[in-house]
């Protein structure tokens, strides 16, 4: 299939004929019976983006299953996402305070350490035990990112609660003669009122990593911005197609004012945004 052509040497006929300068140790479940690469069962927005940026990296990570080791930076994003999900799923609106959010992060971190002890030791372990100070500094950094989030929005004063958290979206997309199952997880879905007075469904994606460095030419900066939002656009496409296919009902929410008056509204358009922590 043309999707894989950039991944392989021009004379590729099977792994036995790979150039001697390359050495791959293949997991037994990777290749098909004749030693060739299998077609991927699905794509995600992040794996498709990886293919566009570096086909060789896609081959190693998503086909040969060579995963990047967990790092403190990657883990920080995972734990922050968990704390924010719990904040909206488990905590009543008036109780969504800074202290409660910090406690949820500590809870998520404790749960992770209990169920992933080997991974924890790889990151914070020493010959004599655990680097407690490194763990403390890591935790403070994670808490400061949550404080950044609270500077962006107050979870107690949102017009309505999210209508979706960690929501799977998927659809079959066709390119040339090939059809792929593309799927991914949306961090958060909200109903928001626009300046036009309409109500739109909005996809929110939390980002705890570094912001893109827009220090280049206008054309290059525009390309960087476009790449940053490409993933969210795919999520929006998948959500729209999935809703059409499954005849998913329109989302509805109820807003209660300070005076106790309530108003129901349902979704119209679809928007996207990043929350850079």
Number of C-alpha atoms within 10 A of each C-alpha: 7 9 12 14 11 13 17 14 11 8 9 14 12 13 15 10 10 15 11 7 5 6 9 9 7 13 10 8 10 14 17 11 9 8 12 14 16 12 13 11 8 16 18 18 19 14 18 17 17 17 19 11 11 13 20 13 17 21 19 15 15 15 16 19 14 15 9 9 10 12 12 16 13 13 18 21 17 15 21 26 21 18 22 22 18 16 22 19 14 10 15 12 16 9 13 17 16 15 10 14 23 21 15 21 25 18 15 19 19 13 12 16 14 11 10 11 10 11 16 19 14 14 17 16 16 11 6 6 9 15 14 12 10 13 16 11 11 16 17 12 14 23 20 13 19 22 15 15 18 15 10 12 11 12 21 15 11 14 16 18 19 18 15 18 18 15 13 14 19 21 20 15 14 11 8 7 7 11 12 16 14 21 20 21 15 20 18 19 22 25 28 24 16 10 7 6 8 13 17 19 23 21 22 19 21 18 15 21 13 8 10 11 9 13 8 10 9 10 8 12 15 13 12 16 13 12 14 15 13 15 19 20 18 18 24 20 17 22 23 17 17 16 16 11 10 8 9 11 10 11 16 14 18 14 15 13 10 7 6 8 8 10 10 10 17 16 19 14 13 18 16 16 13 13 13 15 21
